[in-house]
Amino acid sequence: MENLIDYLLTFGQLNQQQIDIVRQKARTITLKKEEYFSEAGNIARQVAFISDGILRVCYYNNKGDEITRYFIEENNFVVDLNSYNYNIPSTEYIQAVSDCELIIFSREAMADLSATIINWDAIINKITSKALLEKVNRISPMLAEDATTRYLHFLEKLPHLANRIPLSLLASYLGITQSSLSRIRKNI
């Protein structure tokens, strides 16, 4: 829970009473590897802070292939923002890549925090803006890069994830086959 509080404090100030309220509204859950935090077709009704582990956001294309859109590691929030904000069914899955410990806030808890803590919405807006910018910065360059360059950029930007993600998921994220990834790794 301390890493959540430290994370929140990097985006705004909270006094001890407000921190206590945040702690009261949160609950901790464990997700086993390959379990889903949220699934396509369901409406996102909770937000999670990742205390430990890695999640991935994925979907199925029109051929039925599973595509990994991106990974989210410790000390980040995760939610299908579109589904959560607009109360519509999600089009993506959020799945545990490893065993995960999550700190969960229900929609009701988030509303209570917004109503109780004066600068809560400002903190959440800053966190959301940062996450969206990071997402764009991770995905946009990949659209124009060849597979080797995408892999090298992944290693440069997310070196701490390289040995924690199965090669099949990394290949999916990079938009290549696992055998192509093996070839690229061998040639580097």
VENHU-V303882 format. One record per pair of residues at least 12 apart in sequence whose ideal C-beta (glycine too) atoms are under 10 Angstrom apart, sorted by sequence separation. I is the first residue (numbers start at 1). J is the second residue. D is the distance in whole Angstrom. If there is no record, write none. Layout:
i->(I:I)
j->(J:J)
d->(D:D)
//
This chain:
i->(56:57:58:80:141:142:158:161:166:167:37:56:57:58:80:168:171:5:8:56:57:80:110:167:4:55:56:57:79:138:158:167:170:55:56:78:138:141:154:5:29:31:38:54:55:1:4:5:37:40:54:55:167:4:27:29:31:36:38:40:53:54:55:138:151:154:28:33:37:40:53:54:87:137:138:151:154:1:5:28:30:32:33:52:53:55:57:153:1:4:26:30:31:36:50:52:54:56:72:78:151:26:28:30:50:51:52:55:57:69:84:134:150:151:4:31:48:50:51:69:73:78:147:150:1:49:50:67:68:69:72:73:77:149:150:151:49:50:71:74:77:79:84:148:150:1:49:50:66:68:73:74:147:48:49:50:72:77:147:148:48:49:66:68:145:147:151:47:48:49:145:146:147:151:155:47:48:59:60:79:142:150:46:47:59:60:142:143:148:152:46:47:57:59:60:142:147:148:151:155:44:45:47:58:59:139:147:150:151:37:44:57:58:138:148:149:44:56:57:58:147:148:152:43:44:47:56:57:58:147:148:151:42:44:45:46:55:56:57:146:44:45:55:56:58:148:38:40:43:44:55:56:148:8:37:38:39:42:43:44:54:55:56:7:37:38:41:44:45:54:55:37:40:43:44:53:54:55:85:7:43:44:53:54:4:38:43:44:53:54:55:3:4:38:43:44:48:50:52:53:54:3:4:42:43:52:53:55:77:81:1:3:41:42:44:52:53:2:3:40:41:51:52:53:79:1:39:40:41:44:50:51:52:77:81:39:40:42:50:51:76:77:81:38:40:41:48:49:50:51:79:39:40:48:49:50:77:78:38:39:40:48:49:76:77:81:38:39:47:48:49:76:37:38:39:46:47:48:49:36:37:38:47:48:36:37:46:47:76:36:37:46:47:72:35:36:46:47:34:35:45:46:33:34:45:46:47:72:31:33:34:37:44:45:46:47:72:31:32:33:34:35:43:46:70:97:10:31:33:34:35:37:70:30:31:32:33:69:98:7:31:32:33:37:71:97:98:7:31:32:70:97:98:6:7:8:30:31:69:70:97:7:30:31:69:3:4:29:30:31:3:29:30:70:97:4:28:29:97:28:29:95:27:28:29:26:27:28:26:27:47:25:26:27:49:57:25:26:27:23:25:26:47:22:25:27:22:25:26:71:25:24:25:73:25:74:22:25:26:71:73:21:24:25:70:73:24:72:71:21:22:25:73:21:25:73:71:22:71:18:21:22:21:68:5:18:19:22:71:4:17:18:21:71:3:17:18:68:4:18:22:68:1:15:18:66:68:71:14:66:68:69:70:14:68:69:12:14:67:68:12:13:14:54:66:67:68:12:54:65:68:11:12:67:8:12:14:56:12:13:54:11:12:53:54:58:8:11:12:10:11:12:56:9:11:12:56:58:8:11:12:54:58:7:8:10:11:56:57:10:11:56:8:11:8:11:7:10:33)
j->(68:69:70:92:153:154:170:173:178:179:50:69:70:71:93:181:184:19:22:70:71:94:124:181:19:70:71:72:94:153:173:182:185:71:72:94:154:157:170:22:46:48:55:71:72:19:22:23:55:58:72:73:185:23:46:48:50:55:57:59:72:73:74:157:170:173:48:53:57:60:73:74:107:157:158:171:174:22:26:49:51:53:54:73:74:76:78:174:23:26:48:52:53:58:72:74:76:78:94:100:173:49:51:53:73:74:75:78:80:92:107:157:173:174:28:55:72:74:75:93:97:102:171:174:26:74:75:92:93:94:97:98:102:174:175:176:75:76:97:100:103:105:110:174:176:28:76:77:93:95:100:101:174:76:77:78:100:105:175:176:77:78:95:97:174:176:180:77:78:79:175:176:177:181:185:78:79:90:91:110:173:181:78:79:91:92:174:175:180:184:79:80:90:92:93:175:180:181:184:188:78:79:81:92:93:173:181:184:185:72:79:92:93:173:183:184:80:92:93:94:183:184:188:80:81:84:93:94:95:184:185:188:80:82:83:84:93:94:95:184:83:84:94:95:97:187:78:80:83:84:95:96:188:49:78:79:80:83:84:85:95:96:97:49:79:80:83:86:87:96:97:80:83:86:87:96:97:98:128:51:87:88:97:98:49:83:88:89:98:99:100:49:50:84:89:90:94:96:98:99:100:50:51:89:90:99:100:102:124:128:49:51:89:90:92:100:101:51:52:89:90:100:101:102:128:51:89:90:91:94:100:101:102:127:131:90:91:93:101:102:127:128:132:90:92:93:100:101:102:103:131:92:93:101:102:103:130:131:92:93:94:102:103:130:131:135:93:94:102:103:104:131:93:94:95:102:103:104:105:93:94:95:104:105:94:95:104:105:134:95:96:105:106:131:95:96:106:107:95:96:106:107:95:96:107:108:109:134:94:96:97:100:107:108:109:110:135:95:96:97:98:99:107:110:134:161:75:96:98:99:100:102:135:96:97:98:99:135:164:74:98:99:100:104:138:164:165:75:99:100:138:165:166:75:76:77:99:100:138:139:166:77:100:101:139:74:75:100:101:102:75:101:102:142:169:77:101:102:170:102:103:169:102:103:104:102:103:104:103:104:124:103:104:105:127:135:104:105:106:103:105:106:127:103:106:109:105:108:109:154:109:109:110:158:111:160:109:112:113:158:160:109:112:113:158:161:113:161:161:112:113:116:164:113:117:165:164:116:165:113:116:117:117:165:103:116:117:120:169:103:116:117:120:170:103:117:118:168:105:119:123:169:103:117:120:168:170:173:117:169:171:172:173:118:172:173:117:119:172:173:118:119:120:160:172:173:174:119:161:172:175:119:120:175:117:121:123:165:122:123:164:122:123:164:165:169:120:123:124:123:124:125:169:123:125:126:170:172:123:126:127:169:173:123:124:126:127:172:173:127:128:173:126:129:127:130:127:130:166)
d->(5:5:9:6:7:9:10:10:9:10:9:8:6:10:9:9:9:6:7:7:8:7:8:6:10:10:5:7:8:9:10:7:10:7:7:6:9:9:7:7:9:9:10:6:5:10:8:8:6:9:7:8:8:9:9:8:10:9:9:7:10:5:10:7:8:8:10:8:10:8:8:8:9:8:8:9:7:9:10:10:10:10:10:10:7:9:8:10:6:7:10:9:7:10:6:6:10:10:8:10:10:8:7:9:7:7:10:6:8:7:7:10:9:6:10:8:9:5:8:10:9:8:9:5:7:9:7:10:10:10:9:10:10:10:7:8:8:6:7:9:9:9:9:10:8:8:7:8:9:9:10:9:6:9:5:6:10:9:7:10:7:8:10:9:9:5:9:6:5:10:10:10:9:7:10:8:7:9:10:10:9:10:10:4:6:9:8:9:10:9:7:10:10:5:8:7:6:10:5:9:10:9:9:7:7:10:8:9:7:10:6:5:5:10:9:10:4:10:7:8:9:5:7:9:8:7:8:6:6:6:10:8:9:8:9:8:10:7:8:10:4:7:6:6:10:8:9:9:6:4:7:8:8:9:7:8:10:8:8:9:10:6:5:7:9:6:10:10:9:8:6:9:9:9:9:6:4:9:10:10:6:9:7:5:5:8:7:9:5:10:6:8:10:9:6:6:8:10:8:6:7:9:7:6:7:8:3:8:9:7:9:6:5:6:10:6:6:9:9:7:7:8:4:8:9:8:10:5:8:9:6:4:9:6:8:7:6:10:8:7:9:8:8:6:6:9:9:10:6:6:9:9:6:10:7:8:10:9:8:5:10:4:4:9:7:10:7:8:10:7:8:7:9:5:9:9:9:5:8:6:4:9:7:8:7:7:5:5:9:5:7:6:8:9:7:8:5:8:6:5:7:7:9:6:5:9:9:10:10:5:8:8:9:9:8:6:9:9:7:7:9:9:10:8:9:9:10:4:5:10:8:7:6:9:10:9:5:9:6:10:9:6:8:9:9:7:8:6:7:8:6:6:9:8:8:10:7:4:10:7:7:8:7:8:8:8:8:9:6:6:6:8:8:10:6:9:6:5:10:7:8:9:9:6:6:10:7:7:5:5:9:10:7:8:10:9:10:6:8:10:6:10:10:10:8:8:9:9:7:9:4:9:8:8:10:9:9:6:10:7:7:10:9:6:10:6:10:10:6:8:7:9:8:7:10:10:9:10:6:9:6:8:7:9:10:8:10:9:8:5:10:5:9:9:9:9:9:9:10:9:10:5:7:9:8:9:8:7:7:9:9:9:7:10:4:8:9:8:6:4:10:7:9:10:6:8:9:5:7:8:9:9:8:8:10:10:8:8:6:9:6:8:4:9:7:8:9:5:9:9:8:10:6:9:9:7:10:7:6:4:9:9:9:10:9:9:6:9:10:9:10:8:10:10:8:8:8:10:10)
//
